[in-house]
């Protein structure tokens, strides 16, 4: 299982998503988009309506932002199970 969090340096919602994943015991990669033009290209590649970070991906599929993360299947896994990934 691969989790990727697209973020920027100053972003409270991004910090909350990363903290939540840490607390649940998930390993994840972080991709930082601090440059505005780079971030705009990322948003366009994500699809219609995406205009904010964090954007979380699970095995290449976009989950969405922080609230979407909390409502995702990742919230239902057992912590000890996650640490094996």
N, C-alpha and C positions, 0 to 999 in steps of 0.2 A: 504494500500500500504506500503510495507516495502522496504526501500533502505538500502543497506549495502555497505560500502566503505572499501575495503581491502587496507591497506596502510603500510608504514613504517615511522619511525620518521623523517628522513631527506629525503624529496622527494618533489621537487617543483611541479611536476605534480599532486601529491596527494593533496598538499595544494591548487592548483588551482581548482581541482575538488570539494573539500570540500567548498571552498569559493563560487564557482558557485552555489552549492546546497543551501548554506546559503542565498545567494542573491536572489535566486528564492523562498525562503521560505519553502524548504523541510526539514522535519525531517529525520534524517538518523542515522544509527549505524556505528561505526568505529571499525574495527578489525585491530590491529597493528601486523605486521609480521616483527619484527626487527631481529630475529635470522635467519641467512642464511639458515640453514638446514630446519627450519620450513617453511620458504618462498618457498624453492624448492619443498617441499611436496605440499604446496598450489598450486603452478604453475602446477605441474603434475596432480593434481586433477581437475584443470580448463579445461584441454584439450590441444591438440596439439598447439604448437606455443605460448603459454602464458609464458612470461618470464619477466614481469614487473608489477609494481604497478603504479598507482592505478588500481584495478579491481573493477568495480561497478556492483552490482547485484540489480535487481528489482524483487521483489516477487520470489526470488530464481533463476531467469534467469539472466545469465551474459550479461550485456550490453557491457562491454569491458572497455577500458581506458578512459582517459580524452576526447580525440577527439570523441570517440564513444558516450560519454555522451552528448557532445554538439550536436551531430547529432541524438540523440534519441528522442522518443516521449515525454520525460520529458521536453524538450525545448518548447513544444507546449501547455502545460497546463497553465491555468491562475493562477497567484500567490495566489490570495485570495482563490482559490479552494484548492491549495496545503496545506495551513495552517490548514485545517481541519483534516489532517491526522496525 
